[in-house]
Amino acid sequence: MTTVTFKLNQAAIEKLLEIARIAGDATMEIYKTDFEIYSKKDESPVTEADRKAEAIILPVLKELAPDIPIVAEEAFSAGHIPNVDGSAFWLVDPVDGTKQFIKKQDEFTVNIALIDESRRPIFGVVHAPALDRMFWGSLEYGAFVREADGTVKEISVREAPKEGIIAVVSRSHKTPEVDDYLKDFKVADEVSSGSSIKFCQVAEGIADVYPRFGPTMEWDTGAGHAVVLGAGGTVKTPEGDDFLYAKDGFKNGFFIAKGK
């Protein structure tokens, strides 16, 4: 069993935020060019930005916590799949929202999350380099956003407005089940968004619910999940159970992220 041997203190958090920013800068260098698009074995798209950002992040995580395994999207696709049974582990998505990246839509993010032995996220950072906004959160420290001008403010979920909720849904993967779920609510507005930005919109109180009834992987959700928890929200299964990690193949089931 692997335990979290490094202290998740402000110094460690600042290091994680820094590496997310550096990885984001690397993705932006490629984003501004006419980059090539490749296909992975599962036919999902990948670019040099994914590979470059992951190559920046992984050595820093290994330095911070050498005994904590890392589940990273591109390494996983290449067959590097660590055993995390009963262990804390990192989840890394170097470019979440590759489709948005390819389409030159600015909603893609760099995601880094730490999952504890109870299979729950205890820290996550979601950096949106093209938007120049960075979100991070944990149950212990709360949730925050750093704006483009460097201003940092604490964020929190909001009470659902009586006049109707704002639902944020996947730009690329909305399913009929989402519509069925939202039928039970008074919905004032429905907003489409990409990547882990959807979690962050709930966390900062500009949306009330993010229902996901489609396929995702754990590296897609761990960081955003932590931000929502730090902001006082919840991420549950449709049955109301806690949404856990270290699942078979690191494949997610359906989930609902909510404010108050």
PEPE-V18426 format. One record per pair of residues at least 6 apart in sequence whose ideal C-beta (glycine too) atoms are under 8 Angstrom apart, sorted by the first residue. I is the first residue (numbers start at 1). J is the second residue. D is the distance in whole Angstrom. If there is no record, write none. Layout:
BEGIN
i = <I/I>
j = <J/J>
d = <D/D>
END
This chain:
BEGIN
i = <1/1/1/2/2/2/2/2/2/2/2/2/3/3/3/3/4/4/4/4/4/4/4/5/5/5/6/6/6/6/8/8/8/8/8/10/12/13/13/13/13/15/15/16/16/16/16/16/17/17/17/17/17/19/19/19/19/19/20/20/20/20/20/20/21/21/21/22/23/23/23/23/23/23/23/24/24/24/24/24/25/26/26/26/26/27/27/27/27/27/27/27/27/27/28/28/30/30/30/30/31/31/31/31/31/35/35/35/36/36/37/37/37/37/38/38/38/39/39/40/40/41/42/44/45/45/45/46/46/46/47/47/47/47/49/49/49/50/50/50/50/50/51/51/52/53/53/53/54/54/54/54/54/54/57/57/57/57/57/58/58/58/58/61/61/61/61/61/62/65/68/68/68/68/68/69/69/69/69/69/69/70/70/70/70/71/71/71/71/71/71/71/71/71/71/72/72/72/72/72/72/72/73/73/73/73/73/74/76/76/82/84/84/85/86/87/88/88/88/88/89/89/89/90/90/90/90/91/91/91/91/91/91/91/91/91/91/92/92/92/92/93/93/93/93/93/93/93/93/94/95/95/95/95/96/96/96/96/96/96/96/96/96/97/97/97/97/97/97/97/97/98/99/99/100/100/100/100/100/100/100/101/105/106/106/106/107/107/107/107/107/107/107/107/108/108/108/108/108/109/109/109/109/109/109/109/109/110/110/110/110/111/111/111/111/111/111/111/111/111/111/112/112/112/113/113/113/113/113/113/113/113/113/114/114/114/114/114/115/115/115/115/115/115/116/119/119/119/120/120/120/121/121/121/121/121/121/122/122/122/122/123/123/123/123/124/124/124/124/124/124/124/124/124/124/125/125/125/125/126/126/126/126/126/126/126/126/126/126/127/127/127/128/128/128/128/128/131/131/132/132/133/133/133/133/134/134/135/135/135/135/135/135/135/135/135/136/136/136/136/136/137/137/137/137/137/137/137/137/137/138/138/138/139/139/141/142/142/142/142/143/143/143/143/143/143/143/143/143/143/144/144/144/144/145/145/145/145/145/146/147/155/155/155/155/156/156/156/156/156/157/157/157/157/157/157/157/157/157/157/157/158/158/158/158/159/159/160/160/160/161/161/163/163/164/164/164/164/164/165/165/165/165/165/165/166/166/166/166/166/166/166/166/166/167/167/167/167/167/167/167/167/167/167/167/168/168/168/168/168/168/168/168/168/168/169/169/169/169/169/169/169/169/170/170/170/170/170/170/170/171/171/171/172/173/173/173/174/174/175/175/177/177/177/177/178/178/178/181/181/181/181/182/182/182/185/191/191/193/196/196/196/196/196/198/198/198/198/199/199/199/199/199/199/199/199/199/200/200/201/201/202/202/202/202/202/202/202/202/202/203/203/203/203/203/203/204/205/205/207/208/208/209/209/209/209/210/210/210/211/211/211/212/212/212/212/213/213/214/215/215/216/217/217/217/218/218/218/218/218/218/219/220/221/221/221/221/222/224/225/225/225/228/228/228/229/232/232/233/233/233/233/234/234/235/235/235/235/235/236/236/236/236/236/237/237/237/237/237/238/238/238/243/243/247>
j = <86/87/117/67/68/69/84/86/87/88/89/117/67/87/88/117/65/68/88/114/116/117/122/65/67/68/12/64/65/68/114/122/123/138/140/141/64/123/136/138/141/60/64/64/112/123/125/136/125/127/134/136/146/56/57/60/61/112/57/110/112/125/127/134/127/129/134/56/53/54/56/57/94/110/127/53/110/127/128/129/129/49/52/53/56/49/52/53/94/95/101/108/110/129/129/130/47/48/49/52/49/101/104/129/130/47/48/49/47/48/45/46/47/102/45/46/47/45/46/46/77/77/77/98/98/99/102/74/77/98/95/98/101/102/94/95/101/73/74/94/95/98/74/94/94/94/95/110/72/73/74/75/92/94/72/92/94/110/112/70/72/75/92/68/70/90/92/112/70/90/87/88/89/90/114/82/83/84/87/89/90/82/89/90/92/81/82/84/89/90/91/92/218/219/250/80/90/91/92/93/94/219/92/93/94/217/219/94/219/250/89/115/246/246/117/117/114/115/116/117/114/115/246/112/113/114/115/111/112/113/114/115/218/219/222/223/245/111/112/113/219/109/110/111/196/217/219/220/223/110/101/108/109/110/108/109/110/111/126/195/196/219/220/105/107/108/109/194/195/196/197/108/172/194/106/107/108/171/172/194/195/108/194/128/130/131/128/130/131/171/193/194/195/197/128/129/130/194/195/126/127/128/129/195/196/197/223/125/126/127/129/124/125/126/127/196/219/220/222/223/224/124/125/223/121/123/124/125/219/222/223/225/226/121/122/123/124/226/121/122/218/222/245/246/122/244/245/246/242/244/245/222/223/225/226/229/245/138/139/140/226/136/137/138/226/136/137/138/222/223/224/225/226/227/230/134/135/136/223/134/135/136/196/197/199/200/223/224/227/133/134/135/134/135/195/197/200/148/197/147/148/145/146/147/148/145/146/143/144/145/146/155/200/203/204/227/143/144/226/227/230/143/144/203/226/227/228/229/230/231/226/229/230/229/230/230/154/156/230/231/154/155/156/203/227/228/229/230/231/232/152/153/154/155/152/153/155/200/204/152/153/203/204/205/231/203/204/205/231/232/202/203/205/208/228/231/232/233/258/259/260/205/208/259/260/259/260/208/259/260/188/208/186/188/185/186/187/188/189/185/186/187/188/208/209/187/188/189/190/191/206/207/208/209/182/185/187/189/190/191/207/208/209/210/211/190/191/192/193/198/201/202/207/209/210/178/190/191/192/193/198/210/211/178/192/193/194/198/212/214/192/193/194/194/212/214/215/192/214/213/214/211/213/214/254/211/212/213/211/213/238/256/190/209/211/209/201/207/201/220/221/223/224/227/207/210/224/257/210/221/223/224/225/227/228/235/257/224/227/207/210/208/209/210/228/231/233/257/258/259/224/227/228/230/231/233/231/231/259/259/258/259/256/257/258/259/256/257/258/255/256/257/254/255/256/257/238/254/254/251/252/252/250/251/252/245/246/247/250/251/252/250/252/235/243/252/255/245/257/235/243/257/234/235/257/235/259/260/257/258/259/260/257/258/243/255/256/257/258/242/243/255/256/258/243/253/254/255/256/254/255/256/252/255/253>
d = <5/6/7/6/6/7/8/8/4/6/7/8/8/8/6/7/7/7/5/7/7/8/8/6/6/8/6/6/5/8/7/7/6/7/7/8/7/7/7/8/7/7/6/8/6/7/6/8/6/8/6/6/8/7/6/4/8/7/8/5/6/5/4/7/6/8/7/6/4/8/5/5/6/5/8/7/5/5/8/3/7/7/5/5/6/4/7/5/8/6/7/7/7/6/5/7/7/6/4/7/7/6/7/8/7/5/6/7/7/7/5/8/6/6/7/5/7/6/7/5/5/7/8/7/5/7/6/7/8/6/7/7/7/7/7/5/6/7/6/5/5/7/6/8/8/4/6/6/5/7/5/7/6/4/7/6/6/8/6/6/6/7/7/7/6/5/7/8/7/8/7/5/6/6/8/4/7/5/6/5/7/7/7/4/6/7/6/7/6/7/5/7/7/6/6/8/8/8/4/8/7/7/7/5/7/7/5/7/8/7/7/8/5/7/6/7/7/6/5/6/8/5/7/7/7/6/8/7/7/4/8/6/6/5/4/7/7/7/6/8/6/8/7/4/8/8/4/6/7/6/6/6/8/7/6/5/7/5/8/4/5/8/6/8/6/4/6/4/3/8/8/7/5/7/7/5/5/7/8/4/6/4/6/7/4/5/7/8/7/7/6/4/5/5/7/8/7/7/5/5/6/5/8/5/5/6/8/8/8/4/7/7/7/6/8/6/6/7/7/4/7/7/5/6/5/7/4/8/8/3/4/7/6/7/5/4/7/8/6/7/8/6/5/7/5/4/5/5/7/7/7/5/7/5/4/7/7/6/7/7/7/7/8/4/6/7/6/7/6/3/7/7/3/5/8/7/7/4/6/7/5/7/5/8/7/6/5/6/6/8/5/8/7/8/8/6/8/8/8/8/4/6/7/6/7/7/4/7/7/5/8/7/5/7/8/5/7/6/8/7/8/3/7/7/5/4/7/7/3/6/6/7/5/5/6/7/6/8/5/7/7/5/7/5/5/8/8/3/4/8/6/7/6/6/7/6/5/8/6/5/8/6/4/7/5/8/8/6/5/5/6/6/6/8/7/5/5/4/8/3/6/4/7/5/7/7/5/5/7/7/7/8/8/6/8/4/6/3/7/6/7/6/6/4/6/8/6/5/8/6/7/5/5/8/6/7/6/7/5/7/7/7/5/7/7/8/5/8/5/5/5/7/4/7/5/6/6/7/6/8/8/7/7/8/7/8/7/7/7/7/4/6/4/7/8/4/8/7/8/5/5/8/3/8/7/5/8/5/5/7/7/7/7/8/7/7/7/6/6/7/7/6/4/8/7/5/7/7/6/7/8/3/7/6/5/8/6/6/6/4/7/7/7/5/6/8/6/5/7/6/8/5/5/7/4/6/7/8/7/8/7/5/7/7/5/7/7/4/8/8/5/8/6/5/7/8/8/5/8/7/7/4/6/6/6/5/8/7/4/8/6/7/7/8/8/6/7/6/8/5/7/7/7/6/5/7/8/7/6/6/5/7/7/5/5/6/7/5/8/7/6/7/6/8/6/6/7/6/8/5/8/6/8/5/8>
END
